[in-house]
Amino acid sequence: MERFLGGSPLSVLVRLIFISLLVGAAMTYLDLSPPDLYESAVRFVRSITGLGFDTVRKVGQWVITGALIVVPLWLLMRLFAARK
């Protein structure tokens, strides 16, 4: 279990809480929220589709929606991997 988590469950939990606190504070300082980020991404995709690229819009929404989950998880995994 420790190998999978990258440490003891308690230490991983403490690190996740600390990183969440830092990210939350930075986002609050920058006046950002997850719904705002998502809406910005959707507006960007819609601006591209305004050019008449319906397929690009659909694929772009899929990429952005997936990236909202994948990128933070990847970043967390890289942060934990760098500590080894």
N, C-alpha and C positions, 0 to 999 in steps of 0.2 A: 504494500500500500504506500509506504513512504517513497519507494522508487518512482511509482506512478505519479504521486503528488509533487515530488521534488523536495521532500522533507517530511517532517512529522505533520500530521493533520493540524495540530494546534498552531505550529509556526506558519504553515501555509495560510491558515485562516487569518492570523494576525497580519501577514504580509498583504493579503487581499484586502483586508479592511483598511490598512494604511494606504495602499495604492488607490483604493476607491475614494478615500478621504481627500487625497491630493488631487485626483482627477476631478472630483466633485467641486472642490474649492476653486480649481482653475477654471472649470466651466462656469461656475457662478460668477467669478471675477470677470470673465469674458462675456457674461450675460448670454450663455448658450444653454440649451437644454436638448435632450435627445429628440423630442418632437420637432424642435426648430431645425436641427441638423437634417432630420428626415425630410421635412418640408422643403428645405433648401435643395436637397438632392432631387426631390421630385420636380421642383421648379426648373432645375437645370435640365433634367430630362425633357420636360415639356417645352423648354425653349428650343431644344434640338428638334423635337417633333414638329415645332412650328414651321420648320423648313420642309416638312412633308415626308419625313422619314418615319413612317409608322412602325416598321420593324425595328429600327434603331431605338425607338422609344420603348418598345416592349423589352428588348434585350437590355437596354440601359437600366430600366427599372429593376430587372432581375439582378443585374450586377450590383447595383447600388443597395438593394434590399439585402442581398447576400453579404455584401461588404460591411454593412452595419453590424453584422454578427461576426464575420470571419476575421476582419482586420483587428478588432480589439482582442479577440481570443488569440490570434497569432502573435500580437504584440506581448500579451501576457506570457505566452509560452516561451517566447524569445527572452523575455526578462528573467524568467525562472531558469531557463537553460544557461543564460550567461553567468549565473551565480555558481555553477558547478566548478 
